[in-house]
Amino acid sequence: MTRTPTALLSPADQERRRGLRVMKGVALGALVFMAVLFVFAFAFQQQVPALAYVRAFAEGGMVGALADWFAVTALFRHPLGIPIPHTAIIPSRKDEIGHTLGEFVETEFLRGDVVRTKLEETAIAARLGEWLSAPAHAERVGQEVALMAAGVLRALSDDDVNDVIEDLAREHLIAPQWGPPLGAWLGRIVDSGAHHGAVDLGVDSISTWLTANHESFSGLVSRRLPSWVPSIAQRLVDDTVYNEAVKFVAAVRADPQHPARIAVDGYLNRLAENLQSDPATMARLEESKATLFDSPRVRELASEAWNTAKAGLLASLADPDSGLRRRAAQALSEIGERLSTDAALQARVDGWVTEAAVFLVDRYRHDIASIITDTVDRWDPAETTEKIELMVGRDLQYIRLNGTVVGALAGVVIFTIAHALLG
């Protein structure tokens, strides 16, 4: 059998190997001792008849030692390299052992009732709450979550994300018809008068602009007059237009029932109705919507928004002092405190965890147990044998020692009984 190189063994396995070698030496020494004792007793039993008992003792010890050596060796390899049937059991039946172990775990451990009983005896939520309520633990969990989130963000392809955003936008924004719902929404706004604030804001903005931009009216009308009109008349026309505009805006601001306001209300009402019932209006809206979303600039803005959000999230996740990390740690600590003190919440969480675990075990226990089977199937037979022998081989050498002692005692007892009956 190929031995596992020492360099590939863990420190614990290397220590087990040293202990195994020591115990093998002890067991072999016991066999050699019995052999020497047998030779001595056999050679001098004619001169000293009592040595016959010693010979029987040593003979039984040798038989017991050899039998148990054969049994222990047959577990891991062929004794003396001879391919005797039913030897080298572990390497030859490795896969069967793995399947049996997986089946045992599946039928005895991965059962819903076993998992439920164990979880119901464990105060999962209370323990988790006590641990999570400590600020250091909350920060640690927050750090691990931040690392995982950052890893996910880095793994995401920007092109794929943009495609997903575009697909979602087309499915939920572009494909549905906007006219009827938008018209209904606009109608409710007009009926409730909620748009009056927007109208007031627009009128105020126009009034402010007019006050600050008197010069913008210079030449606004006069440049369209014949050249023979005197310049003073031209300025008078421009000033008149400006003053009339200021007066009109002031009148609209002052009178809630101004005809202009009523005209705006009427237009909005007609627009709301047309959006819900006029095919031409709805078609123009849909065309404008499609043109807007198909614009390359809109796509660029969506891509820039994702890249900006991604960069900001990565920066916040990487900085332990960022507001995001601090708030996450604080939220986790608060959750822990509530879990450790709120009995009702503890019961709900324990129930959720138990039901989820039982569901997963009942549904996927075969897949979970197959991890053992598949893993053992992939193991190299020689390395598997070496590992198992390092784990239990030292204890098995005690079987050889016990066999030596028990065989020796059995040998002398059998010899004594036989000598008494036949003597």
Steps between C-alpha positions, in 0.01 A plus 500: 500500500625848414573700812386856538809726492575644840517850350131472405391402851368752747688543830228298672536217246877501542455466875255214446752329270769516770259356757396224256862401441564483873198276561590277205844457657346415836263241345783349295722492810233304686487245216881468495503462878246216478704333223823516703317372807354213298840398363652512846220298662489248213875444522514439877159351582649149513735605780242722669146359447340816639625684191226322307258748648728782391516348152119481485480861623743621235345286229153641569642850507663457161181360350292788643754761386523358148122464468435857609789628285336332203159644588630854549720491191219357287300817560754717320704276267575145391705325775855443372380626162308179435158572340305286742121531457325742735817694578591864420139572589517880519673570166300235312162600647562872536207602280263258672609632838436856380153410373418321825623796703296742290189283533552476878529877534194551280275255684616557857606866520335687212145432613243769557405377847864481611576850375178642646565348844855633511407851385204522737737426788733782389424866569628610162358852492599581860857382449529681170357817658744490793792453264385758246418767761870541575625795286818315404301204370256724314792680334654167406178380338465835326855468370438151365175608337677802349772276356241266351299788355813660355599168346158465340512856364847446352392172346205661326563588139406861427372400156285226650360739761421755233324230297298397805405862570398547140297178501324599821433849367352362181288246686368728773529851354494489121274204423201610716280772351549828682200696375205368706678477837675834448171662396320357804779622728492848341121513530515427872760772546289760317182399683670538838666830405841361586644659185430855623825504693693416184316776311582747777863398488510544122337846519739608778797382296379695195446813713851472645650454156312799359619721783863402442497501119341826383771544238397175333193679365711763319436446132266205566220666299659816365747315279201371303362854443568690175830692497325834459343470850680739737731344757310657785187328376690173478615531865145591600367185333760279674434662839127462449537130423719453807265692730199310369680172562584607859142610560362175355722284719418711806129462428536123468688491830239707678180339366440125572214515248694674225399392149855379438478268800161377384644443154783293650247292695296448184804396300608253766150352519487457124849347501403255775191394301690472171771290660234251602275501196656676197702254286700776334610650832590161640694412183700825518585428865612146421712625210662765717564241772667258258711777350613610845600156621668406174715811514873416531535778754242337729693174481821684580334664799378162628849354461658799674246476782587132555875564490466790743282298737738202479807712569328669793390169649846346463659802667251489788536125544879523509512782756445378860409856602248558222144583591376183332732275704424682827125485446522132403696416818257702711200329340653155559571584863144622548366181343718300739372690802140443398562132432656457844213668687180450299360155582228522235754585231726219621216252464420618147864490387557158658187376324613639163846348534362163608243481222754613239757245619245216506380594152854506362593172668186321381537632147875486449630240747592260221693775323673596825594139578627456143777745587650226719452234233639709215793620709600148602464386137755761396754404765806302398477151658859505624472845656162411651646190659796696630276768653269249669793298630653813649170579672429156653814295444658579838192373682495189280854414614357460849284225353822321401634543852174381650499205261851409610405509867162328457651235273775430752252465784270284285795282402610430855138442615433256215829320566425480873151359443623251242789393723264454792251294299754284323754478780 
